[in-house]
Amino acid sequence: MSLRVLMLGWELPPFNSGGLGEACFGLARALSKKGVQITFVLPKKLDVHMDFADLIFADVDEVAGNLAGAYTTNDSWSSLFPTNAFPPAQDYIGGALKFAEKMGLLAKRYKGSIDVVHAHDWLTYPAGMVAKRVLNKPLIAHVHATEFDRTGGHNPNPMVYAIEKKGFEIADKVLPVGGFMKDVLIEKYNVDQDKIQVVYNGIDDCRRDLAPVLTAFKELGYKVVLFLGRITLQKGPEYFVRAAKRILDYEPKTIFVVTGSGDMEGYMISEAARLGILDKFIFTGFLRGEERDQIYQAADLYVMPSVSEPFGITALEALVNKTPLLISKQSGVSEILKNALKVDFWDVEEMANKAVAVLKYSALKSDLQTEGQKEVRLYSWAKTADQVINVYNQVVH
């Protein structure tokens, strides 16, 4: 009999703000191909499709009603996650707790038909805890980032931290996506290391040669250096801009493309202007699908200068598109990739030196492309799914 999994997520493509939705989708599809029956629950109804899973939305009308048996009141949540203030309903924390309340009724439908509850990141942990309680089944807490990663270690939100910590305590297994994050779980959250199993993300190698972009710059002899991701403190955008200044000292015919959005976008623009290099920057906004892959394929180098990156699935996306990599040593993906240049996020001089080497020496660029293409095939979602199925069998049996 195949395993039956109630999987809880916060987002899926095309309504995703980053790699979390992509990871949930890729893993769920790979598990399904291996015979795992997936019931995937999102907090809100969206125009998304998963033909390999039973997709459920927690906010549909038939879920509303009396939620007896779940944690339903502000007082009960506040006692579970003790902090100074209970959050307003309109913020992310309130949304996560509302998702949990809806899960109280929704989970009752699946009594006797679920083997494992699998929750992705803190926004789904309260719902996962409720589902575990209602169904009396093991809970997997999948960790794609912690509050310490998202804030760069500066002033983590105490309520988010409390939700994460309680989720890790109640979970039967905790799956971080990198070894560095495992250390954070042990040191910052006091998670029993016997509960932890590192499971790296994967990617499906479905590269296509797409119509070229930025051709006018290429024809004029410009090289393209890419920053792609959420423009937040965690991703190190300020180091990218400072490295760009140094790169231009040696390779003045370089264009820097910033793909993504976030609360530090304005800072990037003002910092580039302050350094007198704003005319060498192109801000595309958030791209997905073919448009995103076209940008990868146009780039001579992808730089991921993350301050704290639990994994960094964009690095695998770049390799699939034959884009050479320069990644921070503070990323989970740096633990597994050999054919990528690596640098400490704060070492702007070394970042610039290595970037210039790729732009200047075509043999280095070609080697990184060729060997990176070979290496990325080792990190498929199918391989990740095998590891997750092994965890499922541990907790079920």
Buried (B, 14 or more C-beta within 10 A) or exposed (E): EEBBBBBBBBBBBEEBEBBBBBBBBBBBBBBBEEEBBBBBBBBBEEEBEBEBBEBBBBEEEEBEEEBEEBBBEEEEBBEBBEBEEBBEEEEBBBBBBBBBBBBBBBBBEBEEEBBBBBBBBBBBBBBBBBBBBBBEBBBBBBBBBBBBBBBBBEEBBBBBBBBBBBBBBBBBBBBBBBEBBBEBBBEBBEBEEEBBBBBBBBBBBEBEEBEEBBEEBBEEEBBBBBBBBBBBBBBBBBBBBBBBBBBBEBBEEBBBBBBBBBEBBEBBBEBBEEBEBBEBBBBBEBBBEEBBBBBBBBBBBBBBBBBBBBBBBBBBBBBBBBBBBBBBBBBBBBEBBEBBBBBEBBBBEBBBBBBBBBBEEEEBBEBBBEBBBEBBEEBBBBBBBBBBBEBBEEBEE
